[in-house]
Structure formats: C-alpha cells, structure tokens
Amino acid sequence: MFQLSPVGRALLATSLVGAFIGCGARGGLLEEYGQAGVGGGGGSGGNGGSGAGQTTSVTTGVTTTSTGTTTPTPVNATVISESFDSIFEGETSVVATSFGFVAAAWIAVSQQGEPFIAYAFSTDDGANWAPPVSLQSPDGRVGSDPVLAVDSAGNIYLTWVGFFIGSNGPEDMVVYTSRAPVGATFFEDPVPVSPPNTPNGIFLDKPWITTTAKNSVVVSYARFDTTGASDFAIVTGRSDNGGQSYQLSEVVKDASFNSFFNLAYVCSSLETGRVYTTYLDITQFGQQLEVKTKLAWSDDDGQTWPPGNNVEVSEGELDVAFMDPGCTAVGNEVWVTYGRSPDPLSGESEESQKLNAIMVRHSANGGANFEPGFNVADPTVAKFFMHQDLKAEPTTVLDMVYYAGNQNEDTNGTFRRVRFKTGEVQPLSETVYSPIIFTPDRAVPYWLGDYVGLYVRGTRMYTTYVVNETELSHVAFSAFNL
C-alpha cells in the first residue's frame, strides 16, 4: 500500500501548490478583490472572447553596465495582461516568429478565484498588442502552468495542465496543447497530451514544451501516481503531426519512491537534433532532503530516453533549490541553470525559496561532461534572486533574466537581464523593470509566479514577467536588440 513520509507529503504539496494557487483555496483574496463582474469566457474546449483588456506602456529606467558584450537597446515595458476577465495574472511565457508575430501566455485568476489560461498576440514584433483572450480547458476544468514554443515554420504551441478542484486538491488532471497555425492570432481547440480521465490519485505537474529539428513537438511533465501502480516519473509526449496526437515515453521513473522527480524543462539543439530534459531529483534520508539537478537526452527526436543518457548536473551542493531549472542548446553545446538557496524547503508550501546563487554549467559534448559551474547572480544589485531563465544566442553568448531583491517583500526589487559568455562569473546586470515587490509568497495577489518568459531569435530578445507594484500582479513585455 502506498505510503509517503511527512516530509515526502510536504514535498508533494510543495510541488502541487503552484497548480492551484489563487483558485479559491487561499482564503481572503476573493473577499477583497472579487467584487467586479466577469467578462465573457470561452466555452468548454474553445477560445474565449477577449475582454475589455488593455495594454499599458511603462517607461523604465535601464542602467547600462559593461560586461564585455554588446549593450542592448531596451523597448519600454508594456503591460499586456489586464482584462475585466481577471483580477490578477502571472506565471508567463513568450515566443516570437521570424515574421514578426509575438505570443505571450499566462495564468489569469478570475473574479471567482479560478485560474485559467489567457494569451495575447502582437503582429508587429511587440510594438502593439491585441487584448487578452481566454483559453478554456475542456469540460470546465481550470487551467495552470502555461508554456509556449514555436517551430521553424511559425506554428506556435501552448501547453498547460487542466484539472478540477476537489475537496482534497486537484482532480482529473490532463496536460493539453493547443496550436496557433502560421499567421493566426488564436489557438485551436485543446488536444490532450496525457491520457484523459486520469484517476484521482494521479497528479500531473509543470508541463514544459519545445520543438525539435524535425519540427516535432515535445512536452514534458511530472507524474505522481499514488494509486495501485504507484510511481514518481518524468514523462514526455511527442507529436510528429503538428500537435494533433502524442506518443508518451518516460524519461525517468521510480516505483520505489526513493526519488521524487519534478520541474522538468525540455529544450533541443536544432543543429544536432538532440532533445534534452533537465529536472530535479529529490531524495530523502532521515529527515533531510537532497535536491539534485539532472539532465537526460534523446537522440531519436524525443521518442526514447535511454537510462545511460542521464547525468547529474549539480555538483553535490546541499542547498540546491526546489525551483525550476532550465536548459538551452546550440550545436553540441548545452547549458543548464539551477539555483542555490539558504532557505529551507517550506513544508507549508506558501513560499518559494530565495536564491543566493544562480548556477550555470556548460557541456561542449552534448551533456556527456560538464565544466565546473559558475554563479551568474549579480551581487552588486541584491542579496537574493528568483525565477531565472536562460537562452543561448546562435553565437553561444548567453541571455538570462531574473528577479532580484534584498529581503522578503522588498518593495524596491527589480526584474533584471544579463548577457554574458560561458564562464563569466557574476556578470553585471541591468534593470528591465522596477520597482518590483520581491516576494516569495505564493498566496498573495501580487505573486511573482514560478517562472518567467524568455525567448531569443537571432539578434532579438523577448521577455515577459510580472509587475506588481500596485499589489496586483500583471504581465509585462519587453524586448531588446542584442
């Protein structure tokens, strides 16, 4: 019979809380903010009509520093998520096409406190944005954890997890994708990646998505099966028909519950065709938890993940954070980022861990061997950091964004970006947006989310992130010429 230790149960709760924060399980938010009427949402499985949304341009001061790389030209921050359909929005992703279309997606929280997926498009490379549109999960499910990807033709794909909110948390969870065909500014009806009619006791978390050199779509997610066929696993779904159907495979699985896997992030090398999945592997010994960052790879376009293609990336640190890792690849080179934290892993699941180091490790041979890690957090601007993401330019210069602050609830926090070369330790960063309320609290309406959006195409960088100085989170967009 399945049993999980108290620490293990707390860890499971930590991994799931991001899926339904703001959905009404957190008392007090709706009583204060849920008074306004609700705009028109979409029907089951379809696209909602746009609310009376707006985009707001915000001029931000950008501090330029010298890091030995080209200083970017900033584009003013634009708030793109505000709508009568939602109270606040966060946890965002962004992609761009070669013909000037930019798409952003995020979690929106309705007036009733239910999370749903919303998105917006720009057709002029981010200069102007259409109003937000809701994308409803099938059969009345709520939606969470949206992530975007784009293929070489310009088809844009969105993945997320849908579920019902039961008395004991999420139920009947399904990972979906939806496609916006080339030139379209809407997403088609959702397609299930994971098996439909998931029994209660099977939890799915944190989908991520990439496209491959063959224009296949690969989606990763964590599965926690607490039924009779119990296991913890990282699963991928692969589609070679434009996201119309998916074949599943397992990256890693443990039926003994010695290891708990979550926060998978997929990326691919368009030059070699290798597909990568980085994820966290958490083991318990006594009352202690050990978190490791690992990397697996597939050389058949994401169809299989041989056990031998799996390595630890973290270097034995005892303070690896339970926060999303990331990867990016160009040719045979792959980079993995993960965080280190002085904060204990919260059993109450209400706070993210703050980072005091953002680690990057580089492999020149497809993950077989890694050079020593280096810390890229800028100590001249803040003591703590959260929610980094990393992308490589075709030249292998690296771009990263992250939040920075000096303490919990720091009202002078910032969202930052940095451009650096492999091995460049603690490169100086610059402000994308300020002020940010730097909060690890996941139960407030100015929540920063669990990740941000970052995309690099050629000599252009795009990012989406939360602005929250009004004590309500909204999603903003900025772009830079590199």
C-alpha positions as CSV (number, residue, x, y, z in Angstrom):
1,M,0.0,0.0,0.0
2,F,1.3,3.4,-0.9
3,Q,2.7,5.4,2.0
4,L,4.6,8.7,2.0
5,S,6.5,10.1,4.9
6,P,5.5,13.5,6.4
7,V,8.5,15.2,4.6
8,G,7.5,13.5,1.4
9,R,3.9,14.6,1.7
10,A,5.1,18.2,2.3
11,L,7.3,17.9,-0.7
12,L,4.4,16.7,-2.8
13,A,2.3,19.5,-1.6
14,T,5.0,22.0,-2.4
15,S,5.1,20.8,-6.0
16,L,1.4,21.0,-6.5
17,V,0.6,24.3,-4.8
18,G,1.6,26.2,-7.9
19,A,-1.0,24.4,-9.9
20,F,-3.9,25.9,-8.0
21,I,-2.7,29.0,-6.1
22,G,-5.3,31.7,-6.4
23,C,-8.1,29.3,-7.3
24,G,-10.0,29.9,-4.1
25,A,-8.0,27.5,-1.9
26,R,-6.3,30.6,-0.4
27,G,-8.7,32.5,1.8
28,G,-9.1,36.2,1.8
29,L,-8.1,37.1,-1.8
30,L,-11.5,37.0,-3.3
31,E,-13.2,38.7,-0.4
32,E,-11.0,41.7,-1.0
33,Y,-10.7,41.7,-4.8
34,G,-13.5,39.7,-6.2
35,Q,-16.3,42.3,-6.4
36,A,-16.3,43.2,-10.1
37,G,-18.3,41.5,-12.8
38,V,-16.8,38.8,-15.0
39,G,-16.2,39.3,-18.8
40,G,-17.1,36.7,-21.3
41,G,-15.0,33.5,-21.2
42,G,-14.8,30.7,-23.8
43,G,-16.9,27.6,-23.9
44,S,-15.5,24.2,-22.9
45,G,-12.6,23.4,-25.1
46,G,-12.8,26.6,-27.1
47,N,-11.4,30.1,-27.2
48,G,-12.9,32.8,-25.0
49,G,-13.8,36.2,-26.3
50,S,-11.5,39.0,-25.5
51,G,-12.4,41.1,-22.5
52,A,-12.1,44.8,-22.4
53,G,-8.4,44.4,-22.0
54,Q,-5.7,47.0,-22.4
55,T,-2.0,47.3,-23.0
56,T,-0.2,50.0,-21.0
57,S,3.2,51.3,-21.9
58,V,5.5,51.9,-18.9
59,T,8.8,53.7,-19.3
60,T,11.5,52.1,-17.2
61,G,15.0,53.3,-16.4
62,V,17.6,51.0,-17.7
63,T,21.0,51.0,-16.1
64,T,23.7,50.1,-18.6
65,T,26.7,48.3,-17.4
66,S,29.7,46.8,-19.2
67,T,30.0,43.1,-19.2
68,G,32.3,42.8,-22.3
69,T,29.3,42.1,-24.5
70,T,27.1,44.4,-26.6
71,T,24.7,46.6,-24.6
72,P,21.1,46.1,-25.7
73,T,18.6,48.7,-26.7
74,P,15.6,48.4,-24.5
75,V,11.9,48.6,-25.5
76,N,9.6,50.2,-22.9
77,A,7.8,47.7,-20.8
78,T,4.2,47.1,-21.9
79,V,1.6,45.6,-19.6
80,I,-0.3,43.2,-21.8
81,S,-2.5,41.0,-19.4
82,E,-5.0,43.3,-17.8
83,S,-8.6,42.4,-18.5
84,F,-12.1,42.6,-16.9
85,D,-12.0,38.8,-17.0
86,S,-9.3,38.6,-14.3
87,I,-8.2,40.1,-11.0
88,F,-4.5,39.4,-11.4
89,E,-2.2,37.4,-13.8
90,G,1.2,35.8,-13.6
91,E,3.4,32.9,-14.5
92,T,4.1,33.7,-18.1
93,S,5.8,32.5,-21.3
94,V,6.7,34.2,-24.6
95,V,7.8,33.2,-28.1
96,A,8.4,35.1,-31.4
97,T,8.3,34.1,-35.1
98,S,10.6,35.1,-38.0
99,F,7.7,37.2,-39.5
100,G,7.1,39.5,-36.5
101,F,4.4,37.6,-34.6
102,V,4.9,37.5,-30.8
103,A,2.7,35.4,-28.5
104,A,2.6,35.6,-24.7
105,A,0.6,33.4,-22.3
106,W,-0.1,33.4,-18.5
107,I,-2.3,32.2,-15.7
108,A,-5.2,34.6,-15.1
109,V,-7.3,34.4,-11.9
110,S,-11.0,35.1,-12.4
111,Q,-13.3,37.2,-10.2
112,Q,-14.4,33.9,-8.7
113,G,-10.8,32.9,-7.9
114,E,-10.5,30.2,-10.5
115,P,-7.3,30.1,-12.6
116,F,-7.5,29.9,-16.4
117,I,-5.1,30.3,-19.3
118,A,-5.0,33.6,-21.2
119,Y,-2.9,34.9,-24.0
120,A,-2.2,37.8,-26.3
121,F,-0.6,38.4,-29.7
122,S,1.4,41.1,-31.3
123,T,1.8,41.2,-35.1
124,D,4.5,43.9,-35.2
125,D,7.3,42.4,-33.1
126,G,5.9,43.5,-29.8
127,A,5.2,47.2,-30.6
128,N,1.5,46.8,-30.2
129,W,-0.6,44.0,-28.6
130,A,-4.2,42.8,-29.1
131,P,-6.4,42.5,-26.0
132,P,-6.1,39.3,-23.9
133,V,-8.1,36.2,-24.9
134,S,-9.0,33.3,-22.5
135,L,-8.4,29.7,-23.5
136,Q,-10.7,27.5,-21.5
137,S,-9.8,24.0,-20.6
138,P,-12.2,21.2,-21.7
139,D,-15.2,20.2,-19.6
140,G,-15.0,23.1,-17.2
141,R,-11.5,22.4,-15.9
142,V,-9.4,25.2,-14.6
143,G,-6.0,25.8,-16.1
144,S,-2.5,26.5,-14.9
145,D,1.2,26.4,-15.9
146,P,1.2,27.7,-19.5
147,V,4.3,27.5,-21.6
148,L,4.8,28.4,-25.3
149,A,7.0,27.0,-28.1
150,V,7.3,27.8,-31.9
151,D,8.5,25.7,-34.8
152,S,10.6,26.8,-37.7
153,A,7.5,27.4,-39.9
154,G,6.0,29.7,-37.3
155,N,3.3,27.4,-35.8
156,I,3.0,28.4,-32.1
157,Y,2.2,25.8,-29.5
158,L,0.8,26.3,-26.0
159,T,0.9,23.6,-23.2
160,W,-0.8,23.7,-19.8
161,V,-2.4,21.5,-17.2
162,G,-6.1,21.4,-16.7
163,F,-7.9,20.0,-13.6
164,F,-10.9,20.1,-11.4
165,I,-10.6,21.5,-7.9
166,G,-11.7,18.8,-5.4
167,S,-12.0,18.8,-1.7
168,N,-8.5,17.4,-1.4
169,G,-6.9,19.4,-4.2
170,P,-6.6,18.9,-8.0
171,E,-8.6,16.0,-9.6
172,D,-8.8,14.5,-13.1
173,M,-5.7,16.3,-14.3
174,V,-4.9,16.5,-18.0
175,V,-1.9,18.1,-19.8
176,Y,-3.0,19.8,-23.0
177,T,-1.6,21.5,-26.0
178,S,-3.1,23.9,-28.5
179,R,-1.8,25.3,-31.7
180,A,-1.9,28.7,-33.3
181,P,-1.3,27.9,-37.0
182,V,1.1,30.0,-39.1
183,G,-0.2,33.6,-39.3
184,A,-3.1,33.0,-36.9
185,T,-3.7,35.0,-33.7
186,F,-5.8,32.4,-32.0
187,F,-5.3,28.9,-30.5
188,E,-7.2,25.9,-31.8
189,D,-9.2,23.5,-29.6
190,P,-7.1,21.8,-26.9
191,V,-5.5,18.3,-27.6
192,P,-4.7,16.0,-24.6
193,V,-1.1,15.0,-24.2
194,S,-1.6,12.9,-21.1
195,P,-4.2,10.1,-21.0
196,P,-7.7,11.6,-20.4
197,N,-9.9,10.5,-17.5
198,T,-6.9,10.4,-15.1
199,P,-8.0,8.7,-11.9
200,N,-7.9,10.6,-8.7
201,G,-4.6,9.9,-7.0
202,I,-2.6,10.6,-10.2
203,F,-1.2,14.1,-10.1
204,L,0.4,15.9,-13.1
205,D,2.6,19.0,-12.7
206,K,4.7,21.6,-14.5
207,P,4.4,20.9,-18.2
208,W,7.1,22.3,-20.5
209,I,7.3,22.4,-24.3
210,T,9.9,22.6,-27.1
211,T,10.0,21.9,-30.8
212,T,12.8,19.9,-32.4
213,A,15.0,20.0,-35.5
214,K,12.3,17.9,-37.3
215,N,9.5,20.3,-36.1
216,S,8.2,17.7,-33.8
217,V,6.5,18.9,-30.6
218,V,7.8,17.5,-27.3
219,V,6.0,18.2,-24.0
220,S,7.4,17.2,-20.6
221,Y,5.6,16.9,-17.2
222,A,5.9,15.2,-13.9
223,R,3.6,12.4,-12.9
224,F,2.9,11.4,-9.2
225,D,0.9,8.1,-9.2
226,T,-0.4,7.3,-5.7
227,T,-2.8,4.6,-6.9
228,G,-2.1,0.9,-7.1
229,A,0.6,1.3,-9.9
230,S,2.4,3.9,-7.8
231,D,5.5,5.7,-9.0
232,F,7.1,9.1,-9.5
233,A,8.1,9.8,-13.1
234,I,9.0,12.5,-15.6
235,V,7.0,11.8,-18.8
236,T,7.3,13.3,-22.3
237,G,4.7,13.4,-25.1
238,R,5.9,13.7,-28.7
239,S,3.9,14.7,-31.7
240,D,5.1,14.5,-35.3
241,N,1.8,15.7,-36.8
242,G,1.6,19.3,-35.6
243,G,0.3,18.6,-32.1
244,Q,-2.8,16.6,-33.2
245,S,-1.8,13.5,-31.2
246,Y,1.0,12.4,-28.8
247,Q,3.0,9.3,-28.1
248,L,4.2,9.1,-24.5
249,S,7.5,7.9,-23.1
250,E,9.2,8.0,-19.7
251,V,12.4,10.0,-19.1
252,V,12.9,8.6,-15.6
253,K,10.7,6.6,-13.2
254,D,11.0,5.3,-9.6
255,A,8.3,2.9,-8.4
256,S,10.1,2.5,-5.0
257,F,9.6,6.2,-4.1
258,N,13.2,6.6,-3.2
259,S,13.4,9.5,-5.6
260,F,10.8,12.2,-6.3
261,F,11.0,13.9,-9.7
262,N,9.6,17.3,-10.8
263,L,10.1,20.6,-12.5
264,A,11.1,19.2,-15.9
265,Y,12.2,21.6,-18.6
266,V,12.8,20.5,-22.2
267,C,15.0,22.1,-24.8
268,S,16.5,21.0,-28.1
269,S,19.5,21.5,-30.4
270,L,18.2,22.5,-33.8
271,E,21.7,21.7,-35.3
272,T,22.2,18.2,-33.9
273,G,18.6,17.1,-33.3
274,R,19.3,16.1,-29.7
275,V,16.4,16.8,-27.3
276,Y,17.2,17.5,-23.6
277,T,15.2,17.3,-20.4
278,T,16.5,18.8,-17.2
279,Y,14.7,18.2,-13.9
280,L,15.0,17.9,-10.2
281,D,15.6,14.6,-8.4
282,I,14.8,14.8,-4.7
283,T,15.7,12.0,-2.2
284,Q,15.1,11.8,1.5
285,F,17.5,10.4,4.0
286,G,16.2,10.6,7.6
287,Q,14.6,14.0,7.9
288,Q,16.9,15.6,5.3
289,L,16.2,16.2,1.7
290,E,18.8,16.2,-1.1
291,V,17.9,18.0,-4.3
292,K,19.9,17.2,-7.4
293,T,19.6,18.8,-10.9
294,K,19.8,16.2,-13.6
295,L,19.9,16.2,-17.4
296,A,18.6,13.5,-19.8
297,W,18.7,13.4,-23.6
298,S,17.2,11.7,-26.6
299,D,18.8,11.2,-29.9
300,D,15.7,10.0,-31.7
301,D,13.7,13.2,-31.7
302,G,12.3,12.6,-28.2
303,Q,10.9,9.2,-28.8
304,T,13.0,7.4,-26.2
305,W,15.2,8.3,-23.3
306,P,17.8,5.6,-22.7
307,P,18.9,5.3,-19.0
308,G,22.5,5.8,-20.0
309,N,21.7,9.2,-21.3
310,N,21.2,10.7,-17.9
311,V,23.7,12.7,-15.8
312,E,23.8,14.8,-12.6
313,V,24.5,18.4,-13.4
314,S,24.6,19.8,-9.9
315,E,27.9,19.3,-8.1
316,G,26.8,17.8,-4.8
317,E,25.7,21.0,-3.2
318,L,23.4,20.5,-0.2
319,D,21.5,23.8,-0.9
320,V,20.1,23.2,-4.4
321,A,16.8,25.0,-4.5
322,F,13.4,23.5,-5.3
323,M,12.9,26.0,-8.2
324,D,12.7,25.4,-11.9
325,P,16.0,24.6,-13.6
326,G,16.4,25.4,-17.3
327,C,18.4,24.4,-20.3
328,T,19.4,25.8,-23.7
329,A,21.4,24.2,-26.6
330,V,23.3,25.3,-29.7
331,G,25.0,22.6,-31.8
332,N,26.8,20.1,-29.5
333,E,26.8,22.7,-26.6
334,V,24.2,22.6,-23.8
335,W,23.9,24.8,-20.8
336,V,21.9,24.0,-17.6
337,T,20.9,26.5,-14.9
338,Y,19.7,25.9,-11.4
339,G,19.5,27.8,-8.1
340,R,21.0,27.5,-4.7
341,S,19.1,28.8,-1.6
342,P,19.8,29.5,2.1
343,D,16.1,28.9,2.8
344,P,14.7,25.6,3.9
345,L,12.1,23.9,1.7
346,S,8.8,25.0,3.1
347,G,6.5,22.2,4.3
348,E,3.7,24.7,4.3
349,S,4.2,25.3,0.6
350,E,3.3,29.0,0.8
351,E,6.7,30.4,-0.1
352,S,9.2,29.9,-2.8
353,Q,12.9,29.6,-1.8
354,K,15.0,32.7,-2.4
355,L,18.3,32.1,-4.3
356,N,21.7,33.4,-3.2
357,A,23.3,31.9,-6.3
358,I,22.2,31.2,-9.9
359,M,24.4,28.4,-11.2
360,V,25.2,27.7,-14.9
361,R,27.1,24.6,-16.1
362,H,28.2,24.1,-19.7
363,S,28.9,21.0,-21.7
364,A,30.7,21.1,-25.0
365,N,29.8,17.5,-25.9
366,G,26.0,17.2,-25.6
367,G,25.9,16.6,-21.8
368,A,28.4,13.8,-21.6
369,N,30.8,16.0,-19.5
370,F,30.3,19.4,-17.8
371,E,32.7,22.1,-17.0
372,P,32.7,23.5,-13.4
373,G,29.6,25.6,-12.6
374,F,29.7,29.4,-12.3
375,N,27.5,31.8,-10.5
376,V,25.8,34.4,-12.6
377,A,23.8,36.3,-10.0
378,D,24.8,39.9,-9.7
379,P,25.8,40.6,-6.1
380,T,26.1,44.4,-6.7
381,V,22.3,44.8,-7.0
382,A,20.7,42.5,-4.4
383,K,21.3,39.7,-2.0
384,F,18.6,37.3,-3.3
385,F,17.2,36.2,-6.7
386,M,14.3,34.1,-8.1
387,H,13.0,32.6,-11.3
388,Q,15.9,32.8,-13.7
389,D,15.6,31.6,-17.3
390,L,18.4,31.1,-19.8
391,K,18.7,31.2,-23.6
392,A,21.7,30.9,-25.9
393,E,22.2,33.1,-28.9
394,P,23.4,31.4,-32.2
395,T,26.8,32.8,-31.3
396,T,26.7,31.0,-27.9
397,V,26.5,34.3,-26.0
398,L,24.0,33.7,-23.2
399,D,21.0,35.7,-22.1
400,M,19.4,35.4,-18.7
401,V,16.6,37.2,-16.8
402,Y,15.7,37.0,-13.1
403,Y,14.0,38.9,-10.2
404,A,16.3,40.5,-7.5
405,G,15.7,41.8,-4.0
406,N,17.3,42.3,-0.7
407,Q,14.7,40.7,1.6
408,N,11.2,39.2,1.6
409,E,8.6,41.8,0.5
410,D,11.3,44.2,-0.7
411,T,9.3,47.0,-2.4
412,N,12.4,48.1,-4.3
413,G,13.0,44.8,-6.1
414,T,13.8,44.6,-9.8
415,F,13.4,42.4,-12.8
416,R,16.8,42.1,-14.5
417,R,18.6,40.8,-17.5
418,V,22.2,39.9,-18.2
419,R,24.1,39.0,-21.3
420,F,27.3,37.0,-20.7
421,K,29.8,34.4,-22.0
422,T,30.4,30.9,-20.7
423,G,32.5,31.1,-17.6
424,E,31.8,34.7,-16.8
425,V,31.3,34.8,-13.1
426,Q,28.8,37.2,-11.6
427,P,28.4,39.4,-14.6
428,L,26.9,42.8,-14.0
429,S,23.2,43.0,-14.9
430,E,20.8,45.8,-15.8
431,T,17.3,46.7,-14.9
432,V,14.4,45.7,-17.1
433,Y,11.7,46.9,-14.8
434,S,11.5,48.5,-11.3
435,P,10.1,48.6,-8.8
436,I,9.0,45.0,-8.2
437,I,7.7,43.7,-4.9
438,F,10.2,40.9,-4.4
439,T,8.0,38.3,-2.7
440,P,8.4,34.6,-2.3
441,D,4.8,34.4,-1.0
442,R,2.6,32.3,-3.3
443,A,-0.6,33.2,-1.6
444,V,-0.9,36.9,-2.3
445,P,-2.4,38.6,-5.3
446,Y,1.0,40.1,-6.2
447,W,2.5,36.7,-6.6
448,L,5.5,36.6,-8.9
449,G,4.6,33.1,-10.3
450,D,7.0,30.2,-10.6
451,Y,8.7,31.2,-13.8
452,V,9.1,34.0,-16.4
453,G,9.1,34.1,-20.2
454,L,12.4,34.4,-22.2
455,Y,12.9,33.9,-25.9
456,V,15.8,34.7,-28.3
457,R,15.5,34.8,-32.0
458,G,18.6,36.0,-34.0
459,T,19.6,39.3,-32.6
460,R,16.4,40.0,-30.7
461,M,15.5,39.1,-27.1
462,Y,11.9,38.9,-25.8
463,T,10.8,38.6,-22.2
464,T,7.6,38.5,-20.2
465,Y,7.4,38.9,-16.4
466,V,5.2,40.1,-13.5
467,V,4.9,43.7,-12.5
468,N,3.2,44.1,-9.1
469,E,3.9,47.5,-7.5
470,T,0.1,48.0,-7.3
471,E,-0.1,44.9,-5.1
472,L,-1.9,43.1,-8.0
473,S,0.2,41.0,-10.4
474,H,0.0,41.8,-14.2
475,V,2.2,40.5,-17.0
476,A,4.5,42.9,-18.8
477,F,6.5,42.6,-22.0
478,S,9.9,44.0,-23.0
479,A,12.2,43.4,-26.0
480,F,15.8,44.1,-26.7
481,N,18.1,44.3,-29.7
482,L,21.2,42.3,-29.0
